[in-house]
Amino acid sequence: MTTTLAQRVVAGVKDKILAGVLPPGHKLPSETELVEEFGVSRTVVREAVTRLRAEGMVETFQGRGSFVLAVPEPTSFTVESAAIRTHHDVLDMIDFRIGIESEAAALAAARVDAASAEAVRAALDAFVAAAPEDAVEADFRFHRAVADASGNRFYLDLLDSLGPMMIMLPRTRLGDAYSLTDAGHVDRVRREHADVAAAIGAGDVDTARAAMRVHLGNTRRRLDVGRA
């Protein structure tokens, strides 16, 4: 029920954004105002804002509130968070990512130069240094840097169409099994990211492919354990 109510709030806010009622840079109504407008609980409103962030529609600043981002340009491939409803859907998304991102990492290693290696390393460093509230965005930025390093714009376009949602969804759908506020989990992800970055920097195609596959495969297994 909470999910359905949150979808209604998301749809209502998105309609206002797309209609220009809430233009880019405009602050979202307060939590209290959204509760009153949609007749839902604060928990529902918070879930809705989390989904809007995952879809790249808004950005939240601590102590300031949430602000509308520029409306993304339409693409031929889009997946909205509401389309991924079940545990099986989340696992299917990860399987999809394994196929795409493993090859992107391999191509990044094959085409590596000083600039692309540094960009991937910088994204890794940013993830390592990220505060818990910024970890989802930093995680996505690392994966995006790998796609960018591939030199194939279609990998980058695909990841941009998914956005931070691809990192956020397992957490919002399955709870603590995939929590980027859990120190142990974050440490494991950091090590896995570091393996990917090192292989790309070394120009080791097979190891880069394998490291990304291991990373996303471990994500899948962690979700299965959390579900059990």
C-alpha positions as CSV (number, residue, x, y, z in Angstrom):
1,M,0.0,0.0,0.0
2,T,2.8,2.4,0.9
3,T,4.4,1.8,-2.5
4,T,1.2,2.6,-4.4
5,L,0.7,5.8,-2.4
6,A,4.3,6.8,-3.0
7,Q,3.8,6.2,-6.7
8,R,0.8,8.6,-6.6
9,V,2.9,11.3,-5.0
10,V,5.7,10.7,-7.5
11,A,3.3,11.0,-10.4
12,G,1.7,14.1,-9.0
13,V,5.1,15.9,-8.5
14,K,6.4,14.7,-11.9
15,D,3.3,16.1,-13.6
16,K,4.0,19.5,-12.1
17,I,7.7,19.4,-13.0
18,L,6.9,18.4,-16.6
19,A,4.2,21.1,-16.9
20,G,6.6,23.7,-15.7
21,V,4.7,24.4,-12.5
22,L,7.8,23.4,-10.6
23,P,10.6,24.6,-12.9
24,P,14.3,23.7,-12.6
25,G,15.9,25.2,-9.5
26,H,12.5,25.5,-7.8
27,K,12.2,24.2,-4.3
28,L,9.7,21.3,-3.8
29,P,6.9,22.0,-1.4
30,S,7.8,21.1,2.1
31,E,7.1,17.6,3.5
32,T,4.2,19.0,5.5
33,E,2.7,20.6,2.4
34,L,3.0,17.4,0.4
35,V,1.4,15.4,3.2
36,E,-1.5,17.8,3.1
37,E,-1.8,18.0,-0.7
38,F,-1.8,14.2,-1.2
39,G,-3.4,13.1,2.0
40,V,-0.5,10.6,2.8
41,S,1.9,10.1,5.7
42,R,5.4,11.6,6.0
43,T,6.8,8.1,5.4
44,V,5.1,8.0,2.0
45,V,6.3,11.5,1.1
46,R,9.9,10.6,2.0
47,E,9.8,7.4,-0.1
48,A,8.4,9.5,-3.0
49,V,11.2,12.1,-2.7
50,T,13.7,9.2,-2.6
51,R,12.3,7.9,-5.9
52,L,12.3,11.3,-7.5
53,R,16.0,11.6,-6.5
54,A,16.7,8.2,-8.0
55,E,15.1,9.2,-11.3
56,G,17.2,12.4,-11.4
57,M,14.2,14.7,-11.1
58,V,15.2,16.4,-7.8
59,E,18.3,16.9,-5.6
60,T,18.2,17.1,-1.8
61,F,20.5,19.4,0.2
62,Q,20.7,18.8,3.9
63,G,19.0,21.6,5.8
64,R,17.7,23.3,2.6
65,G,15.2,20.9,1.1
66,S,14.8,19.3,-2.3
67,F,15.1,21.2,-5.6
68,V,14.0,20.4,-9.1
69,L,16.7,19.5,-11.6
70,A,16.6,20.2,-15.3
71,V,14.1,17.8,-17.0
72,P,16.1,15.0,-18.6
73,E,16.1,14.9,-22.4
74,P,14.0,12.1,-23.7
75,T,15.9,8.9,-24.6
76,S,14.9,5.8,-26.5
77,F,15.6,3.7,-23.4
78,T,14.1,4.6,-20.0
79,V,13.2,2.6,-16.9
80,E,11.2,4.4,-14.2
81,S,11.5,3.3,-10.7
82,A,7.8,2.4,-10.5
83,A,8.4,-0.2,-13.3
84,I,10.6,-2.2,-11.0
85,R,8.2,-3.5,-8.4
86,T,9.4,-6.9,-7.2
87,H,12.5,-8.7,-5.9
88,H,12.6,-10.5,-9.2
89,D,12.6,-7.2,-11.1
90,V,15.6,-5.9,-9.1
91,L,17.5,-9.1,-9.8
92,D,16.7,-8.8,-13.5
93,M,18.0,-5.3,-13.6
94,I,21.3,-6.4,-12.0
95,D,21.5,-9.3,-14.5
96,F,21.0,-6.7,-17.3
97,R,23.7,-4.5,-15.8
98,I,26.2,-7.4,-15.5
99,G,26.0,-8.0,-19.3
100,I,26.3,-4.3,-20.2
101,E,28.8,-3.0,-17.6
102,S,31.2,-6.0,-17.7
103,E,31.8,-5.3,-21.4
104,A,32.0,-1.6,-20.8
105,A,34.8,-2.2,-18.3
106,A,36.6,-4.5,-20.7
107,L,36.4,-1.9,-23.5
108,A,37.6,0.8,-21.0
109,A,40.6,-1.3,-20.3
110,A,41.3,-1.9,-24.0
111,R,41.1,1.8,-24.8
112,V,42.7,3.1,-21.6
113,D,44.9,6.2,-21.6
114,A,46.2,8.5,-18.9
115,A,43.1,10.7,-18.9
116,S,40.5,7.9,-18.7
117,A,42.5,6.0,-16.1
118,E,42.6,9.2,-14.0
119,A,38.9,9.8,-14.4
120,V,38.0,6.3,-13.2
121,R,40.5,6.7,-10.3
122,A,39.0,10.1,-9.3
123,A,35.5,8.6,-9.3
124,L,36.8,5.8,-7.1
125,D,38.4,8.3,-4.7
126,A,35.2,10.3,-4.6
127,F,33.2,7.2,-3.6
128,V,35.7,6.3,-0.9
129,A,35.4,9.9,0.5
130,A,31.7,10.2,0.2
131,A,29.5,10.8,3.2
132,P,26.7,8.2,3.7
133,E,24.0,10.5,2.3
134,D,26.1,11.0,-0.9
135,A,27.1,7.4,-1.4
136,V,24.4,6.5,-3.9
137,E,25.4,9.4,-6.2
138,A,29.1,8.6,-5.8
139,D,28.5,4.9,-6.5
140,F,26.7,5.8,-9.7
141,R,29.4,8.3,-10.7
142,F,32.0,5.5,-10.5
143,H,30.0,3.2,-12.8
144,R,29.4,6.2,-15.1
145,A,33.1,6.9,-15.3
146,V,33.8,3.4,-16.4
147,A,31.1,3.7,-19.1
148,D,32.6,7.0,-20.2
149,A,36.1,5.4,-20.3
150,S,34.9,2.8,-22.7
151,G,34.8,5.5,-25.4
152,N,31.5,4.2,-26.6
153,R,28.7,6.8,-26.2
154,F,26.0,4.2,-26.1
155,Y,27.3,2.7,-22.9
156,L,27.3,6.2,-21.4
157,D,23.8,7.1,-22.8
158,L,22.4,3.9,-21.3
159,L,23.8,4.5,-17.8
160,D,22.6,8.1,-18.0
161,S,19.1,6.9,-18.8
162,L,19.2,4.7,-15.8
163,G,20.8,7.3,-13.5
164,P,21.4,6.8,-9.8
165,M,18.1,4.9,-9.7
166,M,20.1,1.8,-10.6
167,I,22.1,2.1,-7.4
168,M,19.1,3.3,-5.3
169,L,16.5,0.8,-6.2
170,P,17.9,-2.3,-4.5
171,R,18.1,-0.2,-1.3
172,T,14.6,1.2,-1.5
173,R,13.0,-2.1,-2.6
174,L,14.8,-4.5,-0.3
175,G,16.0,-2.5,2.7
176,D,19.1,-3.2,4.7
177,A,20.3,-6.0,2.5
178,Y,21.7,-3.3,0.2
179,S,22.5,-0.4,2.5
180,L,25.1,2.2,1.5
181,T,24.9,3.4,5.1
182,D,26.3,0.0,6.4
183,A,30.0,0.4,6.9
184,G,30.8,-3.3,6.1
185,H,28.9,-3.2,2.9
186,V,30.5,0.0,1.8
187,D,34.0,-1.4,2.5
188,R,33.2,-4.4,0.3
189,V,31.9,-2.2,-2.5
190,R,35.0,0.0,-2.2
191,R,37.3,-3.0,-2.6
192,E,35.3,-4.2,-5.6
193,H,35.4,-0.8,-7.2
194,A,39.1,-0.6,-6.6
195,D,39.6,-3.9,-8.4
196,V,37.7,-2.6,-11.4
197,A,39.7,0.6,-11.4
198,A,43.1,-1.1,-11.1
199,A,42.3,-3.5,-14.0
200,I,41.2,-0.6,-16.2
201,G,44.3,1.4,-15.3
202,A,46.5,-1.6,-16.1
203,G,44.8,-2.1,-19.5
204,D,43.9,-5.7,-18.5
205,V,40.8,-6.4,-20.5
206,D,39.9,-9.8,-19.1
207,T,40.5,-8.8,-15.5
208,A,38.5,-5.6,-15.9
209,R,35.6,-7.6,-17.3
210,A,35.8,-10.2,-14.6
211,A,36.1,-7.6,-11.8
212,M,33.0,-5.8,-12.9
213,R,31.2,-9.1,-13.2
214,V,32.3,-10.2,-9.8
215,H,31.2,-6.8,-8.3
216,L,27.7,-6.9,-9.7
217,G,27.4,-10.7,-9.1
218,N,28.2,-10.1,-5.5
219,T,25.6,-7.4,-5.4
220,R,23.1,-9.9,-6.7
221,R,24.1,-12.5,-4.1
222,R,23.9,-10.0,-1.3
223,L,20.3,-9.3,-2.3
224,D,19.5,-13.0,-2.3
225,V,21.0,-13.4,1.1
226,G,19.1,-10.4,2.4
227,R,15.9,-11.8,0.9
228,A,16.4,-15.3,2.4
